[in-house]
């Protein structure tokens, strides 16, 4: 039915694989946001690498530093994603 807010998982929907069905809605949404942010940064890195081929050495070094920073952010988000995924089947935390 395509309703993203639904807690009922459907195996034919790309965003909701079987293992995701056991997560609380907040965890699932956080995981989606982490993946989206990583994909955006990966596209930026690819564009930067294309630009770096056409610029001076000084500018290339600056672009490479930006890419390294983006890669560090991607790794941090992947670790956070893995932590959320590792809590599969657990009850959501209550404060």
Secondary structure, 3 states (H helix, E strand, C coil): CCCCCCCCCCCCCCCCCHHHHHCCHHHHHHHHHHHHHHHHHHHHHHHHHHHHCCCCHHHHHHHHHHHHHHHHHHHHHHHHHHHHHHCCCCCCCCC
